[in-house]
Every structure is written in C-alpha cells, then in structure tokens.
Amino acid sequence: MKSNRIIIGVIGFLVLLGLLLSVYTVKEYEQVVITQFGRPIGKAITAPGIYMKIPFIQTANVFEKRYMEWNGDPNQVPTKDKKFIFVDTYSRWQITDPLQFFKRLTNERGAQSRLDDILDGETRNVVAKNNIEEIVRTSNRKPEQDSISEVLGDSLTKVYVGRDKMQNMILASANKQAKELGITILDFRFKRINYVKEVQTQVYERMKSERYRIADKFRSEGQGEASRINGEKDRELKNIQSTAFKTAEEIKGKADASAASIYAAAYNQSAQSKNLYSFLKSMETLEKTFTEKTSVVLSTNSEIYKYLKKSD
C-alpha cells in the first residue's frame, strides 16, 4: 500500500510538471515561435493568450513586438568633397515576421549585429556620394537675422539633396535588405556629425574669420554713420556760430552808432561839453595806447600833450 502511494504521487507530480511545462502565456507585447528539436513548426503566434505545447520536445521562443532601438557606433566617413567626418546615427526597428526572423537571425543580438552591417554600410555609401553641406543642411533657407543675411548674401553653398532626403534614402535602401530578415526599420536619423580633430581647427579658424569679416563690415558702417553725424554736427555748429556772430556784429554796430550819436550830440551842445568830450576821448586813447613802460615823443601842439602838461 505504501509503495502504491509513492508511485501514485510520483505519477501525479510528473503529470503536474508536464501540465506546467506544456502551458505558456503570450503577452500583448510578445510574439512566439514554437520549435521542435530546434526547428520551427507551424505559424508564429502573435495574439495574446494562453497556449499549449508538448513539454520537453517543443520550445517557445519569445520575441518583442514593440519598437526596438539601434544605436550605431560613430564612424569616420569621407564625403564626396574629400572631407573626413564622424557620423553618429540611430534607428528604430520592429520584428514584423517572427518566423522569418527566427530562421535568419535567431535572436535580437543577431538582429543588432546584422543592422550594424546594413545601416553602417548604407550610411557610408550615401555620405560618400554627397558633399558635406548636404548632410549638414536640409534646405536653402536664408539666415533668420537680416543683418547676417545681408553680409553673407549668396555665399552659402546651395543644397540639392539635403539631410532629410539622405536619411530617407538610407532608410529605403536598408529596408530592402532587412525585408528578408523579418524586420522593418521604422526610422533612421543622424544623431551627430562632426569633423575629425585634424580638420576641426581649420574649420574653427574659418568660422572666426567669417565672423571677423561680418564684424568689420558692421564696424565700418558704424564709422561711416558716425562720420556723417559728426559732419552734420559741425555744419550745424558753424551755422549757429555764423548766425550768432552776425547778430553780435549787428548789435555792436547799433551800439557804436548809438554811442557815436550820443557823442556827437554831446559835442554839439556847448564848448564845455566839447572840452569834456575831447578830454574823455583823449583819455580813452591814452588808456588803450600806453602802458607803464611806453615811451613816446609828442609835439607841443598835440592835444594829448596839452592834457599831460596840465596834469603835471
């Protein structure tokens, strides 16, 4: 009786273990390929739910249904105009045919390695067929700042392909190769583009010289405007000074005329007034003519001598 119970328990355990190993669950973001002795059988299971398989004989290979990421390694690539640049790229891809994917690539690690070959190779091919401005710029739009646009003018090289179109070309060509692998490349982008170190210094110097040229143009325009303003200022100043001088001379003329009229009127009033006028004019002449060190020779008939003599 005891041995029968042990046998029944062992049988029950094996049955339970078989049931556990034969049942598997497919989640919403998963897809499964069933293999028997390493070979796929039947169609891929993409709908979520609970499924059965033969334990110990069949194996459920689970793959992602969601979008997956691919990051390329920065590679040194020559352009058509013989400029060496580092190109860093990334992409998004998805398993669209799990059965074909398992047959050709086995797992996601194999897919990443195959994508390295496809996308890196297509990137090199497309970049090598275009000049560097094609991969840097997308369109021939003008600079947003009007001042810079006026200085640069049409000096920017025209773009005929552009960055976006190059990315689409790489994506289309890569999908042709990836189609037989059971995957679809959803998107491809240039993450970063940069010159190699040997060329960076030359590029920076060229950028600096271009900015210096723009700054010199602005500086020369400013100096020209300053010269124009200073010229207008000097012209206005001279105009004001000439007007003021004219007004002052007119005032002086009127004052001299008025003084002469007053002197003449005073001279004609009386003899005493005439003597006073003569005396004042003589004193004014002496004050303007002589200093403490002045030596003069006067005639005895001079009016000035007459007043000097009386003062003695």
The 8 nearest C-alpha neighbors of each residue, nearest first, counted from 0:
[[1, 3, 2, 4, 5, 6, 7, 8],
 [0, 2, 4, 3, 5, 6, 7, 8],
 [1, 3, 5, 4, 0, 6, 7, 8],
 [4, 2, 6, 0, 5, 1, 7, 8],
 [3, 5, 7, 1, 2, 6, 8, 0],
 [6, 4, 8, 2, 3, 7, 9, 1],
 [5, 7, 3, 9, 8, 4, 10, 2],
 [6, 8, 4, 10, 5, 9, 11, 3],
 [9, 7, 5, 11, 6, 10, 4, 12],
 [8, 10, 12, 6, 11, 7, 5, 13],
 [11, 9, 7, 13, 8, 12, 6, 14],
 [12, 10, 8, 14, 9, 13, 7, 15],
 [11, 13, 15, 9, 14, 10, 16, 8],
 [14, 12, 16, 10, 15, 11, 17, 9],
 [13, 15, 17, 11, 16, 12, 10, 18],
 [16, 14, 18, 12, 17, 13, 11, 19],
 [15, 17, 13, 19, 18, 14, 12, 20],
 [18, 16, 14, 20, 15, 19, 13, 21],
 [17, 19, 15, 21, 16, 20, 14, 22],
 [20, 18, 16, 17, 21, 22, 15, 23],
 [21, 19, 17, 54, 18, 22, 16, 23],
 [20, 22, 52, 54, 18, 51, 53, 19],
 [23, 21, 51, 19, 20, 50, 18, 52],
 [22, 24, 50, 49, 51, 21, 25, 20],
 [25, 23, 49, 48, 50, 26, 22, 47],
 [24, 26, 47, 48, 29, 49, 30, 23],
 [27, 25, 47, 29, 28, 24, 48, 30],
 [28, 26, 47, 29, 25, 46, 64, 30],
 [27, 29, 64, 26, 65, 63, 30, 47],
 [30, 28, 63, 64, 26, 27, 62, 25],
 [29, 31, 45, 62, 44, 61, 64, 63],
 [30, 32, 61, 44, 60, 43, 62, 59],
 [31, 33, 43, 60, 59, 98, 44, 34],
 [34, 32, 59, 58, 39, 40, 60, 31],
 [35, 33, 39, 38, 58, 37, 57, 40],
 [36, 34, 57, 38, 37, 56, 39, 58],
 [35, 37, 38, 34, 56, 57, 58, 39],
 [38, 36, 35, 34, 39, 58, 57, 33],
 [37, 39, 34, 35, 36, 40, 33, 102],
 [40, 38, 34, 33, 35, 37, 32, 41],
 [41, 39, 34, 33, 38, 35, 42, 32],
 [40, 42, 43, 39, 33, 32, 34, 98],
 [43, 41, 44, 40, 98, 32, 33, 39],
 [42, 44, 32, 31, 98, 97, 45, 41],
 [43, 45, 31, 30, 46, 32, 42, 25],
 [44, 46, 30, 43, 47, 31, 29, 25],
 [45, 47, 44, 48, 25, 27, 30, 26],
 [48, 46, 25, 26, 27, 45, 49, 24],
 [47, 49, 25, 24, 50, 46, 26, 27],
 [50, 48, 24, 23, 25, 22, 51, 47],
 [49, 51, 23, 22, 24, 48, 52, 25],
 [52, 50, 22, 21, 23, 53, 49, 20],
 [53, 51, 21, 54, 57, 22, 50, 58],
 [52, 54, 57, 21, 56, 55, 51, 20],
 [55, 53, 21, 20, 56, 57, 17, 52],
 [54, 56, 57, 53, 58, 20, 17, 21],
 [57, 55, 54, 53, 35, 36, 58, 34],
 [56, 58, 35, 53, 34, 54, 55, 52],
 [59, 57, 34, 33, 60, 35, 56, 55],
 [58, 60, 33, 32, 31, 61, 34, 57],
 [61, 59, 32, 31, 33, 58, 62, 34],
 [60, 62, 31, 30, 59, 29, 32, 63],
 [63, 61, 30, 29, 31, 64, 60, 97],
 [64, 62, 29, 65, 28, 30, 61, 94],
 [63, 65, 28, 29, 30, 94, 62, 93],
 [66, 64, 63, 28, 67, 93, 29, 94],
 [67, 65, 93, 92, 91, 64, 68, 63],
 [68, 66, 92, 91, 93, 65, 69, 63],
 [69, 67, 91, 90, 92, 70, 66, 89],
 [68, 70, 90, 89, 91, 71, 67, 111],
 [71, 69, 89, 88, 90, 68, 72, 87],
 [70, 72, 88, 89, 87, 73, 69, 115],
 [71, 73, 74, 87, 70, 88, 86, 119],
 [74, 72, 87, 86, 85, 71, 75, 88],
 [75, 73, 85, 86, 72, 76, 87, 84],
 [74, 76, 85, 84, 83, 86, 73, 77],
 [75, 77, 84, 83, 74, 85, 123, 78],
 [78, 76, 83, 82, 81, 127, 84, 79],
 [79, 77, 127, 81, 82, 80, 130, 126],
 [78, 80, 130, 129, 127, 128, 81, 77],
 [79, 81, 130, 78, 82, 131, 129, 77],
 [82, 80, 78, 79, 77, 83, 130, 127],
 [83, 81, 78, 77, 80, 84, 131, 79],
 [82, 84, 77, 76, 195, 78, 75, 194],
 [85, 83, 194, 195, 75, 76, 193, 86],
 [84, 86, 75, 193, 74, 192, 73, 194],
 [85, 87, 192, 73, 74, 191, 84, 88],
 [86, 88, 73, 191, 190, 189, 72, 71],
 [89, 87, 189, 190, 71, 188, 70, 86],
 [88, 90, 70, 71, 188, 69, 187, 190],
 [89, 91, 187, 69, 186, 68, 188, 70],
 [92, 90, 68, 186, 185, 67, 69, 184],
 [93, 91, 184, 185, 67, 183, 66, 68],
 [94, 92, 66, 183, 182, 67, 95, 65],
 [93, 95, 182, 96, 181, 97, 64, 183],
 [94, 96, 182, 181, 93, 97, 183, 64],
 [97, 95, 181, 99, 98, 94, 100, 182],
 [98, 96, 100, 99, 101, 94, 43, 95],
 [97, 99, 101, 100, 96, 43, 32, 102],
 [100, 98, 181, 102, 101, 96, 97, 180],
 [99, 101, 181, 97, 98, 180, 103, 102],
 [102, 100, 105, 98, 99, 104, 103, 97],
 [101, 103, 99, 100, 105, 104, 98, 39],
 [104, 102, 100, 101, 180, 99, 105, 181],
 [103, 105, 109, 101, 100, 106, 110, 102],
 [104, 106, 101, 102, 103, 100, 109, 107],
 [107, 105, 109, 108, 104, 101, 110, 100],
 [106, 108, 110, 109, 111, 105, 104, 62],
 [109, 107, 111, 110, 106, 112, 104, 105],
 [108, 110, 112, 104, 107, 106, 111, 113],
 [109, 111, 107, 113, 108, 112, 104, 114],
 [112, 110, 114, 108, 113, 109, 107, 115],
 [111, 113, 115, 109, 110, 114, 108, 116],
 [114, 112, 110, 116, 115, 111, 109, 117],
 [115, 113, 117, 111, 116, 112, 118, 110],
 [116, 114, 112, 113, 117, 118, 119, 111],
 [115, 117, 113, 114, 119, 120, 118, 112],
 [118, 116, 114, 120, 115, 119, 173, 121],
 [117, 119, 121, 120, 115, 114, 116, 122],
 [120, 118, 122, 121, 116, 115, 117, 123],
 [119, 121, 123, 117, 118, 122, 116, 124],
 [120, 122, 124, 118, 123, 119, 169, 125],
 [123, 121, 119, 125, 120, 124, 118, 126],
 [122, 124, 120, 126, 121, 125, 127, 76],
 [123, 125, 121, 127, 122, 126, 120, 128],
 [124, 126, 128, 122, 127, 123, 121, 129],
 [127, 125, 123, 128, 129, 78, 124, 122],
 [126, 128, 78, 79, 124, 125, 129, 77],
 [129, 127, 79, 125, 126, 124, 78, 130],
 [130, 128, 79, 126, 127, 78, 133, 131],
 [131, 129, 79, 80, 78, 132, 133, 128],
 [130, 132, 133, 134, 78, 135, 129, 80],
 [133, 131, 135, 134, 130, 136, 158, 156],
 [134, 132, 161, 131, 135, 136, 130, 158],
 [133, 135, 162, 132, 131, 136, 161, 165],
 [136, 134, 132, 133, 162, 131, 137, 161],
 [137, 135, 133, 161, 162, 132, 134, 138],
 [136, 138, 161, 162, 163, 135, 133, 139],
 [139, 137, 140, 136, 161, 158, 159, 157],
 [138, 140, 158, 157, 141, 137, 136, 156],
 [141, 139, 138, 142, 143, 137, 136, 157],
 [140, 142, 143, 139, 148, 144, 152, 155],
 [143, 141, 148, 144, 140, 147, 145, 151],
 [142, 144, 145, 141, 148, 147, 140, 146],
 [145, 143, 146, 147, 142, 148, 141, 149],
 [144, 146, 148, 147, 149, 143, 142, 150],
 [145, 147, 149, 148, 144, 150, 151, 143],
 [148, 146, 150, 149, 145, 144, 151, 142],
 [149, 147, 145, 151, 146, 150, 142, 152],
 [148, 150, 146, 152, 147, 151, 145, 144],
 [149, 151, 147, 148, 152, 213, 146, 216],
 [152, 150, 148, 154, 149, 147, 153, 155],
 [151, 153, 149, 148, 150, 154, 155, 147],
 [152, 154, 155, 151, 156, 148, 157, 141],
 [153, 155, 151, 152, 156, 157, 150, 148],
 [156, 154, 153, 157, 151, 152, 139, 141],
 [155, 157, 154, 158, 132, 153, 139, 133],
 [156, 158, 139, 155, 159, 132, 138, 133],
 [157, 159, 133, 161, 160, 139, 138, 156],
 [158, 160, 161, 157, 133, 138, 139, 137],
 [161, 159, 158, 133, 164, 165, 162, 137],
 [160, 162, 137, 133, 164, 136, 163, 158],
 [161, 163, 134, 137, 165, 164, 136, 133],
 [164, 162, 166, 165, 161, 137, 167, 160],
 [163, 165, 167, 166, 162, 161, 160, 168],
 [166, 164, 168, 162, 167, 163, 169, 161],
 [167, 165, 163, 169, 168, 164, 188, 170],
 [166, 168, 170, 164, 165, 169, 171, 163],
 [167, 169, 165, 171, 166, 170, 164, 172],
 [168, 170, 166, 172, 167, 171, 121, 173],
 [171, 169, 167, 173, 168, 172, 187, 174],
 [172, 170, 168, 174, 173, 169, 167, 175],
 [171, 173, 169, 175, 174, 170, 168, 176],
 [172, 174, 170, 176, 175, 171, 169, 117],
 [175, 173, 177, 171, 176, 172, 178, 184],
 [174, 176, 172, 173, 178, 177, 171, 179],
 [175, 177, 174, 173, 178, 179, 172, 117],
 [178, 176, 174, 180, 179, 175, 182, 173],
 [177, 179, 180, 175, 176, 181, 174, 182],
 [180, 178, 177, 181, 176, 99, 182, 175],
 [181, 179, 177, 100, 178, 182, 103, 99],
 [182, 180, 96, 100, 99, 179, 95, 178],
 [183, 181, 94, 95, 180, 93, 177, 178],
 [184, 182, 93, 92, 185, 174, 95, 177],
 [183, 185, 92, 186, 174, 91, 93, 182],
 [186, 184, 92, 91, 183, 187, 93, 90],
 [185, 187, 91, 90, 184, 170, 188, 92],
 [186, 188, 90, 170, 89, 166, 91, 185],
 [189, 187, 89, 88, 190, 166, 90, 186],
 [190, 188, 88, 191, 87, 89, 86, 187],
 [189, 191, 88, 87, 188, 89, 192, 86],
 [190, 192, 87, 189, 86, 193, 88, 85],
 [193, 191, 86, 85, 87, 84, 190, 194],
 [194, 192, 85, 84, 195, 191, 86, 199],
 [193, 195, 84, 199, 198, 85, 196, 83],
 [194, 196, 84, 197, 198, 199, 83, 85],
 [197, 195, 199, 198, 194, 200, 193, 84],
 [198, 196, 195, 199, 200, 201, 194, 83],
 [197, 199, 201, 196, 200, 195, 194, 202],
 [200, 198, 202, 196, 201, 194, 197, 203],
 [201, 199, 203, 202, 198, 204, 197, 196],
 [202, 200, 204, 198, 199, 203, 205, 197],
 [201, 203, 205, 199, 204, 200, 206, 198],
 [204, 202, 206, 200, 205, 201, 199, 207],
 [205, 203, 207, 201, 206, 202, 208, 200],
 [204, 206, 202, 208, 203, 207, 209, 201],
 [207, 205, 203, 209, 204, 208, 202, 210],
 [206, 208, 204, 210, 209, 205, 211, 203],
 [207, 209, 211, 205, 210, 206, 204, 212],
 [210, 208, 212, 206, 207, 211, 205, 213],
 [209, 211, 213, 207, 212, 208, 214, 206],
 [210, 212, 208, 214, 209, 213, 215, 207],
 [213, 211, 209, 215, 210, 214, 208, 216],
 [212, 214, 210, 216, 211, 215, 150, 217],
 [213, 215, 211, 217, 216, 212, 218, 210],
 [216, 214, 218, 212, 217, 213, 219, 211],
 [215, 217, 213, 219, 218, 214, 220, 212],
 [218, 216, 214, 220, 215, 219, 221, 213],
 [217, 219, 215, 221, 216, 220, 214, 222],
 [220, 218, 222, 216, 221, 217, 215, 223],
 [219, 221, 223, 217, 218, 222, 216, 224],
 [222, 220, 218, 224, 219, 223, 225, 217],
 [221, 223, 225, 219, 224, 220, 226, 218],
 [224, 222, 220, 226, 221, 225, 219, 227],
 [223, 225, 227, 221, 222, 226, 220, 228],
 [224, 226, 222, 228, 223, 227, 221, 229],
 [227, 225, 229, 223, 224, 228, 230, 222],
 [226, 228, 224, 230, 225, 229, 223, 231],
 [227, 229, 225, 231, 230, 226, 232, 224],
 [230, 228, 232, 226, 231, 227, 225, 233],
 [231, 229, 227, 233, 232, 228, 226, 234],
 [230, 232, 234, 228, 229, 233, 235, 227],
 [231, 233, 229, 235, 230, 234, 236, 228],
 [234, 232, 236, 230, 235, 231, 237, 229],
 [235, 233, 231, 237, 236, 232, 238, 230],
 [234, 236, 238, 232, 233, 237, 231, 239],
 [235, 237, 233, 239, 238, 234, 232, 240],
 [238, 236, 240, 234, 239, 235, 241, 233],
 [237, 239, 235, 241, 236, 240, 234, 242],
 [238, 240, 236, 242, 237, 241, 243, 235],
 [241, 239, 237, 243, 242, 238, 244, 236],
 [242, 240, 244, 238, 243, 239, 237, 245],
 [241, 243, 245, 239, 240, 244, 238, 246],
 [242, 244, 240, 246, 241, 245, 247, 239],
 [245, 243, 241, 247, 246, 242, 240, 248],
 [246, 244, 242, 248, 243, 247, 241, 249],
 [245, 247, 243, 249, 244, 248, 242, 250],
 [248, 246, 244, 250, 249, 245, 243, 251],
 [249, 247, 251, 245, 250, 246, 252, 244],
 [248, 250, 252, 246, 247, 251, 253, 245],
 [249, 251, 247, 253, 248, 252, 254, 246],
 [252, 250, 248, 254, 253, 249, 255, 247],
 [253, 251, 249, 255, 254, 250, 248, 256],
 [252, 254, 256, 250, 251, 255, 257, 249],
 [255, 253, 251, 257, 252, 256, 258, 250],
 [256, 254, 258, 252, 257, 253, 259, 251],
 [257, 255, 253, 259, 254, 258, 252, 260],
 [256, 258, 254, 260, 255, 259, 253, 261],
 [259, 257, 255, 261, 260, 256, 254, 262],
 [260, 258, 262, 256, 261, 257, 263, 255],
 [261, 259, 257, 263, 258, 262, 264, 256],
 [260, 262, 258, 264, 259, 263, 265, 257],
 [263, 261, 259, 265, 260, 264, 266, 258],
 [264, 262, 266, 260, 265, 261, 259, 267],
 [263, 265, 261, 267, 266, 262, 260, 268],
 [264, 266, 262, 268, 263, 267, 261, 272],
 [267, 265, 273, 263, 264, 268, 272, 262],
 [266, 268, 264, 265, 269, 263, 273, 272],
 [267, 269, 265, 266, 272, 264, 270, 273],
 [270, 268, 272, 271, 267, 273, 266, 265],
 [269, 271, 273, 272, 274, 268, 266, 267],
 [272, 270, 274, 273, 269, 275, 268, 276],
 [271, 273, 275, 269, 270, 274, 266, 276],
 [272, 274, 266, 270, 276, 271, 275, 277],
 [273, 275, 277, 271, 272, 276, 278, 270],
 [274, 276, 272, 278, 273, 277, 279, 271],
 [277, 275, 273, 279, 278, 274, 272, 280],
 [276, 278, 274, 280, 275, 279, 273, 281],
 [277, 279, 275, 281, 276, 280, 274, 282],
 [280, 278, 282, 276, 281, 277, 283, 275],
 [279, 281, 283, 277, 282, 278, 276, 284],
 [280, 282, 284, 278, 283, 279, 277, 285],
 [283, 281, 285, 279, 284, 280, 286, 278],
 [282, 284, 280, 286, 281, 285, 279, 287],
 [285, 283, 281, 287, 282, 286, 288, 280],
 [284, 286, 282, 288, 283, 287, 289, 281],
 [287, 285, 283, 284, 288, 289, 282, 290],
 [286, 288, 284, 285, 289, 283, 290, 282],
 [289, 287, 285, 286, 284, 290, 283, 293],
 [290, 288, 293, 285, 286, 287, 291, 292],
 [289, 291, 293, 292, 288, 286, 287, 285],
 [290, 292, 293, 289, 294, 286, 288, 285],
 [293, 291, 290, 294, 289, 295, 288, 286],
 [292, 294, 290, 289, 291, 295, 288, 296],
 [295, 293, 292, 296, 289, 291, 290, 297],
 [296, 294, 297, 293, 289, 292, 298, 288],
 [295, 297, 298, 294, 304, 299, 293, 301],
 [298, 296, 295, 304, 299, 301, 303, 300],
 [297, 299, 300, 301, 304, 296, 302, 303],
 [298, 300, 301, 304, 297, 305, 302, 303],
 [299, 301, 298, 302, 304, 305, 297, 303],
 [302, 300, 304, 298, 303, 299, 305, 297],
 [303, 301, 305, 304, 300, 306, 281, 299],
 [302, 304, 305, 301, 306, 281, 307, 297],
 [305, 303, 307, 301, 302, 306, 308, 299],
 [304, 306, 302, 308, 303, 307, 301, 309],
 [307, 305, 309, 303, 308, 304, 310, 302],
 [308, 306, 304, 310, 309, 305, 303, 311],
 [307, 309, 305, 311, 306, 310, 304, 303],
 [310, 308, 306, 311, 307, 305, 304, 303],
 [309, 311, 307, 308, 306, 305, 304, 303],
 [310, 308, 309, 307, 306, 305, 304, 303]]
